[in-house]
Amino acid sequence: MTLLLIFAPTWGRVVFTNVLLGVNQGLAWSVTAIMKIDLVAPLQRGTARGFNEAAGYGAVAVITAASGLDVALRRRETQTHRTHHLDEHT
């Protein structure tokens, strides 16, 4: 699916690929939740569901923070390059 996104010739293909990725993520998330609930005793199913949710949202938080840091570093790098480029051509 990632290759479909990389080589997408139109925005329609990008949107379609993102829809497929969303369906894939939804199915994968549901399967992990059901699997964890099936592994525990009936009285612990709520706890298993809670751990699954906490792990998922925790992972999203970590990836979001890492992405933000990456963007901040790249922005600083780009601003330095832009300033140097403008100084050369003015």
C-alpha positions in Angstrom: 0.0 0.0 0.0 2.9 2.3 0.7 4.1 1.9 -2.9 0.6 2.9 -4.1 1.0 6.2 -2.2 4.6 6.8 -3.3 3.8 6.3 -7.0 0.3 7.7 -7.0 -0.2 9.7 -10.2 -3.3 11.6 -9.0 -4.9 12.8 -5.8 -7.7 10.4 -6.3 -5.3 7.5 -6.0 -3.8 9.1 -2.8 -7.3 9.4 -1.3 -8.2 5.8 -2.3 -4.9 4.4 -0.8 -5.5 6.3 2.4 -9.0 4.8 2.6 -7.5 1.3 2.2 -4.9 2.0 4.8 -7.6 3.2 7.2 -9.6 0.0 6.7 -6.4 -2.0 7.2 -5.7 -0.2 10.5 -9.3 -0.6 11.7 -9.3 -4.3 11.1 -5.9 -4.8 12.7 -7.0 -2.8 15.7 -10.2 -4.9 16.1 -8.3 -8.2 15.8 -5.8 -7.2 18.5 -8.6 -6.2 20.8 -10.6 -9.4 20.3 -7.4 -11.5 20.6 -6.6 -9.9 24.0 -10.1 -10.3 25.3 -10.1 -14.0 24.2 -6.9 -14.6 26.1 -8.1 -13.6 29.5 -10.8 -14.8 31.9 -14.3 -13.3 31.6 -13.8 -11.1 34.7 -10.6 -9.6 33.3 -11.9 -8.6 29.9 -12.4 -4.9 30.8 -8.8 -4.8 32.0 -7.5 -6.4 28.8 -9.5 -3.9 26.8 -8.1 -1.0 28.8 -4.5 -2.2 28.4 -5.1 -2.5 24.6 -6.5 1.0 24.4 -3.7 2.4 26.6 -1.0 0.7 24.5 -2.6 2.0 21.3 -3.0 5.6 22.4 0.4 5.6 24.1 2.0 4.5 20.8 0.2 7.3 18.9 1.4 9.8 21.5 5.0 8.6 21.1 4.9 8.7 17.3 3.3 12.1 17.3 6.0 13.6 19.6 8.7 12.0 17.5 7.1 13.4 14.3 6.8 16.9 15.9 10.5 16.8 16.9 11.5 15.7 13.4 9.5 18.5 11.8 11.0 21.1 14.2 14.6 19.9 13.4 13.9 19.9 9.6 12.3 23.4 9.8 15.4 24.7 11.5 17.6 23.1 8.9 15.5 24.5 6.1 15.5 28.0 7.6 19.3 28.0 7.8 19.5 26.9 4.1 17.0 29.5 3.1 18.9 32.3 4.9 22.2 31.2 3.3 20.5 31.0 -0.2 19.0 34.5 0.2 22.3 36.0 1.3 24.0 34.6 -1.8 21.5 36.1 -4.2 20.9 39.5 -2.7 
